[in-house]
Every structure is written in C-alpha cells, then in structure tokens.
Amino acid sequence: MSALAHDFSSALSPQAARSQQALRIAVIGGGAASAIQVGELLRRHRGPLSIDWYAGCAEPGRGVAYGTAHAHHLLNVRAAAMGLFADDTGGFLNYLHTRGMDVAGSDFVPRQYYGDYLQHAVQELIANAASNAEVRVHHESALALDNNAHGDYTITDSLQIRRRTDAVVLALGVLAPRVLPGVSAIALDSGRYIVNAWESRPRTSAETIVVIGTGLTAIDTILTLSRRYPKARIIAISRHGHLPGVHLEKPSTTYSAAADLLAALKEKPSLRDWLRELRTHTRHAPDWRAVIDAVRPITQAQWQRFDLVERRRFLRHLRTYWEIVRHRVPPAIAEQLAVLQASGQLTIRAARVAAVEADRDQLRVEITPRGSNQRTAVHADLVFQGVGLDTDVRSAAHPLLEHLLQHGHASADPLGLGLHTSDDGRLRRSDGNDWPNIWLLGPLLRGSAWECTAIPEIRSGAIRIAGAALHAEQWLNKQDRVV
Ligand SMILES: Cc1cc2nc3c(=O)[nH]c(=O)nc-3n(C[C@H](O)[C@H](O)[C@H](O)COP(=O)(O)OP(=O)(O)OC[C@H]3O[C@@H](n4cnc5c(N)ncnc54)[C@H](O)[C@@H]3O)c2cc1C
C-alpha cells in the first residue's frame, strides 16, 4: 500500500441494524467497478438498504488496474476526469490536492494514487451512510448464485455461508490470464514463462526477455522489466508490432464538427460507413484524437446496432487499430519507450508467436514474422505474457461464472466478449430471458456494450444500475417476504 493509503477496515462497521424491511443488494467483485457501484447505491437510496459486498480480497476497490505498487504505472486518463462519480469528476484531483500534491488536472498520475482514492472515497461513504443503510464487506469470493421461489436470490460464498438478496450486481472484472496456445508444459514448468504479467515476484537475472504483446499490459510490463533488469534486452512481439497511440501533453480541444459527425454516424448503421466517416473526419480535423473522443458517447449504442456479422468483422479487421487510437498512453510513457528503443534495450517485432519451448536454460520462442511464412526463433531467459484483457468466459476457471453458465443462469457472448446481457446490462439467461434484478458492470459487458472498461463508462453504468435496483424498493413487498 502506498503512502496515501487508508485503513479500510475502520469503515466497515454496519451503520444500521439489519432490517427485514431493508432492500438487500449484493455487489460481487473487489475492483473499481464494485467500489463505484457501492458508492452510487449509498448516495442514491432513500429507503432502508442493506448491501453485502463480496470483495474476494483484502483491499476492496483497487482491483487489477489500481492495485499496482509501481509509481511508473500511470493512469491513461487525466487526473481531472477520474472522480468516482459522474457529477464529481474532479473528486480525484481534489483528493490529491487535499493531500498536498502539486498535480494539475491535465496530469497523468500513478495508478496507485487512484487505488488509494477509491478506497478512501468508499470508506468515507460507508462511514457517513444514512442511518437506514448498512454495508457488510465480505473478503470472501461468491461461488454460487441461485434464484429462490420467493423471487429473491441466494449467494454462497467461499466459506459456504449462504445469504439471501433481492438484487445482485456482478462486477467480476476481467478473467485471470490464461496461458497462450503453443506454450509447452515444460516451458511452463521451467518457471521462465510468466503467464500473469502483473506478477511482481523478483526472478533470476536475465539477459534477454521476450514480452508477448505491445498494448497497455505489455507496456506496463516492459517499463517494470527495464527497471528490474536494466542491462537486459527486451523484445516485445505482437502480430502488428504497433504501440498504442499517445495523448497530447495538454487535452485536445473538443472537435468542432462533432455534432455533424455524430449525426452522420447515427444515420449509418454499417461498419463500413462508420469507417468511411471516421476517416474523412480525421483527415480534416486538427487532431485525430478529438475525433475518436467525440465518438465515445455513442460507441455503446452503435455497437448494439451492429449484428453478429458486423461485430465479427470489427474484431477481425479493426479491433487492433481501434484499441491503438482509443486506448492511448501518456506522453511520459511514450518518451520512456522511445528512450528504451533508441538505446537498443527495447525492440518491437511484428510477428505471430507460434510456440514457446524449453531449450536448455532458456526458452525458445518460435515466431512467424508479419508478411512471412517462415518460422524463426528467439531465445530468451524469461518470457512474459502481456496480451490484452481476457473476457472469454466460455472456458474460464472461475467458480461463480462456471456455476452461472452450467445452471443456465447466464449465457456466454458467442465472440468471447463476456456474458450476454440486455442493452441495459441485465444478465441474460441461457433461455434468452433477462433476470429482472441481476446486472453486470465492467469488462464482461464487452459483448453487449463494447466500450465498458474505463471509469467513465463504469460510472454511468453504476448510476443506471443503482436507479433500477433501488426502484425495486417500490415493488418489493417486504411484509410478505419469507426471510
Ligand atoms: C492496467 C490497467 C490500467 C487501466 N487504466 C485505466 C485508466 O487510466 N483510466 C480508466 O478510466 N480506466 C483504466 N483501466 C480500465 C478500468 O478502470 C479497469 O478495467 C477497472 O478498474 C475495472 O474494474 P473492475 O472492478 O470491473 O475489475 P477488476 O479490477 O478486474 O476487479 C474485479 C475484482 O473482482 C474480484 N472477483 C472476481 N470474481 C469474484 C467473485 N466471485 N467474488 C468476489 N470477488 C470476485 C476479482 O478478484 C477482482 O479483484 C485500466 C485497466 C487496466 C487493466
């Protein structure tokens, strides 16, 4: 935990006696999305409310992104836009200022500060909750979720404790990284192949390191490795060999023709039309970033208009390029990468990794360079898997997801983009019906919303869910319910 961190446990005592009249909402997940959801519920409820927060970890709120201990892992959104709530986007910046930090709103600050802020903000909300609300934080994971005859649900946690609830928010984040195809069992057993690039365990010395991937996860990994092994040669490999786009030092001005662009896109449902419009506008705009940012508010709605064929086409032909222009890195990160490349410490290669085999005291990474059909080999002391975030629930080793899928309580997106939901985020069962009171928030919404992983989309999703879940106060007949 960094210097800004707070003692989370001090805020966990219930604010109100648990009441049978209270609306019971379970929030499952231990990352930023669940923290924001708990916050929105506490801000918006009027009637008695009882929240069971299944965090599955000791420090709820940080999750994968904001649990990093490395100061060189920066936010890729400016500090002024990262407040916990949509009506207080400056909340994070204020928090930093009250801690005496000299930070401008346009700065990209370390992600660990954001984790500190998230925990602090939720801790405060819990401590200051109305007297008719309580939050019980369970550090266990939720393993099963089933519906009851009375219209409510039962959650079983990893201590086999069962609790009933009226509504559920699933904020499970991304899946744990899985080993890529082609990596041999011996390579894995050697300890030289690291599946989870976030692992910070120090390892043996290394002269050559391969990082598979050149996106945001890979960049975090490269920067950490370049500090840990300053003399090692790092080779980053991805099919296209492109690094993410770079933010401007100062925010780009709003795109002046945004209204025309959005109107044109709304009229044009096909991916091909979209691409044509975006190309035309980026050619004429002073800065391409402003065009990409202008489209963001309608990306979810547009994705929902694409049929399966269009979505598949997008994934095959455009996904990589969209990720590059949409998920940009701060200029300071781009500069560090440029320095590493100029010094020869970092090389980027465009190639497909075909296999990873153990080879004496090293690993042999067999690659097919882009544009070639000849395999060639790179020998490395360590190989880090830094590919994008995994949302393919179809073969995930995740007890709750397995339970939901096996019992038909949930269905998988056919393109491996998470779980099926309605357009407003209600979980879809395998029979095609949506649960009235189970919602999904965060990265597993990719199939339904595409744009769903960053804080702004999580914030608006949490507001929508809080509105719908708390609305249940009106129709739940608390007197009749069997508890
Ligand atoms: C490296 C990185 C950097 C990012 N940087 C930014 C940024 O600068 N700005 C921005 O806007 N967005 C950023 N994002 C995107 C976004 O903020 C994150 O994806 C967001 O934190 C997602 O939060 P989450 O809670 O959905 O998921 P996660 O952070 O993955 O957390 C989910 C948590 O739920 C737990 N969990 C899973 N199943 C269960 C269960 N059954 N019971 C209990 N707990 C469970 C998991 O163990 C995990 O701790 C970044 C993402 C990453 C990965």
The ligand as an SDF file (V2000), in Angstrom:
LIG
                    3D

 53 58  0  0  0  0  0  0  0  0999 V2000
   -3.6690   -1.9340  -16.3090 C   0  0  0  0  0  0  0  0  0  0  0  0
   -4.9240   -1.1720  -16.4540 C   0  0  0  0  0  0  0  0  0  0  0  0
   -4.9020    0.2110  -16.4640 C   0  0  0  0  0  0  0  0  0  0  0  0
   -6.0770    0.9330  -16.5860 C   0  0  0  0  0  0  0  0  0  0  0  0
   -6.0330    2.2840  -16.5810 N   0  0  0  0  0  0  0  0  0  0  0  0
   -7.1790    2.9870  -16.6660 C   0  0  0  0  0  0  0  0  0  0  0  0
   -7.1750    4.4130  -16.6150 C   0  0  0  0  0  0  0  0  0  0  0  0
   -6.1350    5.0370  -16.5110 O   0  0  0  0  0  0  0  0  0  0  0  0
   -8.3580    5.0680  -16.6920 N   0  0  0  0  0  0  0  0  0  0  0  0
   -9.5370    4.4020  -16.8360 C   0  0  0  0  0  0  0  0  0  0  0  0
  -10.5940    5.0320  -16.9020 O   0  0  0  0  0  0  0  0  0  0  0  0
   -9.5640    3.0590  -16.9020 N   0  0  0  0  0  0  0  0  0  0  0  0
   -8.4180    2.3520  -16.8140 C   0  0  0  0  0  0  0  0  0  0  0  0
   -8.4550    0.9910  -16.8600 N   0  0  0  0  0  0  0  0  0  0  0  0
   -9.7460    0.3350  -17.0680 C   0  0  0  0  0  0  0  0  0  0  0  0
  -10.6380    0.2240  -15.8200 C   0  0  0  0  0  0  0  0  0  0  0  0
  -10.5210    1.2540  -14.9020 O   0  0  0  0  0  0  0  0  0  0  0  0
  -10.4700   -1.0750  -15.1570 C   0  0  0  0  0  0  0  0  0  0  0  0
  -10.6310   -2.1020  -16.0590 O   0  0  0  0  0  0  0  0  0  0  0  0
  -11.4600   -1.1680  -13.9940 C   0  0  0  0  0  0  0  0  0  0  0  0
  -10.6730   -0.9680  -12.8920 O   0  0  0  0  0  0  0  0  0  0  0  0
  -12.2520   -2.4300  -13.9590 C   0  0  0  0  0  0  0  0  0  0  0  0
  -12.6610   -2.6430  -12.6490 O   0  0  0  0  0  0  0  0  0  0  0  0
  -13.4410   -3.9310  -12.2540 P   0  0  0  0  0  0  0  0  0  0  0  0
  -13.8290   -3.7660  -10.8370 O   0  0  0  0  0  0  0  0  0  0  0  0
  -14.5200   -4.1680  -13.2280 O   0  0  0  0  0  0  0  0  0  0  0  0
  -12.4220   -5.1290  -12.4710 O   0  0  0  0  0  0  0  0  0  0  0  0
  -11.1150   -5.6460  -11.7340 P   0  0  0  0  0  0  0  0  0  0  0  0
  -10.1760   -4.5570  -11.4400 O   0  0  0  0  0  0  0  0  0  0  0  0
  -10.6360   -6.7730  -12.5770 O   0  0  0  0  0  0  0  0  0  0  0  0
  -11.6280   -6.1970  -10.3520 O   0  0  0  0  0  0  0  0  0  0  0  0
  -12.5250   -7.2660  -10.2310 C   0  0  0  0  0  0  0  0  0  0  0  0
  -12.3060   -7.8780   -8.8830 C   0  0  0  0  0  0  0  0  0  0  0  0
  -13.3720   -8.7450   -8.5630 O   0  0  0  0  0  0  0  0  0  0  0  0
  -12.8530   -9.9180   -7.9870 C   0  0  0  0  0  0  0  0  0  0  0  0
  -13.7660  -11.0190   -8.2150 N   0  0  0  0  0  0  0  0  0  0  0  0
  -13.9520  -11.7360   -9.3450 C   0  0  0  0  0  0  0  0  0  0  0  0
  -14.8630  -12.7010   -9.1220 N   0  0  0  0  0  0  0  0  0  0  0  0
  -15.2740  -12.5780   -7.8430 C   0  0  0  0  0  0  0  0  0  0  0  0
  -16.1950  -13.2990   -7.0240 C   0  0  0  0  0  0  0  0  0  0  0  0
  -16.8860  -14.3540   -7.4840 N   0  0  0  0  0  0  0  0  0  0  0  0
  -16.3640  -12.9100   -5.7400 N   0  0  0  0  0  0  0  0  0  0  0  0
  -15.6680  -11.8470   -5.2460 C   0  0  0  0  0  0  0  0  0  0  0  0
  -14.7650  -11.1400   -5.9770 N   0  0  0  0  0  0  0  0  0  0  0  0
  -14.5790  -11.5060   -7.2580 C   0  0  0  0  0  0  0  0  0  0  0  0
  -11.5150  -10.1150   -8.6930 C   0  0  0  0  0  0  0  0  0  0  0  0
  -10.6770  -10.9420   -7.9320 O   0  0  0  0  0  0  0  0  0  0  0  0
  -11.0260   -8.6890   -8.7790 C   0  0  0  0  0  0  0  0  0  0  0  0
  -10.3490   -8.3170   -7.6080 O   0  0  0  0  0  0  0  0  0  0  0  0
   -7.2930    0.2500  -16.7230 C   0  0  0  0  0  0  0  0  0  0  0  0
   -7.3090   -1.1510  -16.7170 C   0  0  0  0  0  0  0  0  0  0  0  0
   -6.1420   -1.8560  -16.5740 C   0  0  0  0  0  0  0  0  0  0  0  0
   -6.1960   -3.3590  -16.5320 C   0  0  0  0  0  0  0  0  0  0  0  0
  1  2  1  0
  2  3  1  0
  2 52  2  0
  3  4  2  0
  4  5  1  0
  4 50  1  0
  5  6  2  0
  6  7  1  0
  6 13  1  0
  7  8  2  0
  7  9  1  0
  9 10  1  0
 10 11  2  0
 10 12  1  0
 12 13  2  0
 13 14  1  0
 14 15  1  0
 14 50  1  0
 15 16  1  0
 16 17  1  0
 16 18  1  0
 18 19  1  0
 18 20  1  0
 20 21  1  0
 20 22  1  0
 22 23  1  0
 23 24  1  0
 24 25  2  0
 24 26  1  0
 24 27  1  0
 27 28  1  0
 28 29  2  0
 28 30  1  0
 28 31  1  0
 31 32  1  0
 32 33  1  0
 33 34  1  0
 33 48  1  0
 34 35  1  0
 35 36  1  0
 35 46  1  0
 36 37  1  0
 36 45  1  0
 37 38  2  0
 38 39  1  0
 39 40  1  0
 39 45  2  0
 40 41  1  0
 40 42  2  0
 42 43  1  0
 43 44  2  0
 44 45  1  0
 46 47  1  0
 46 48  1  0
 48 49  1  0
 50 51  2  0
 51 52  1  0
 52 53  1  0
M  END
$$$$
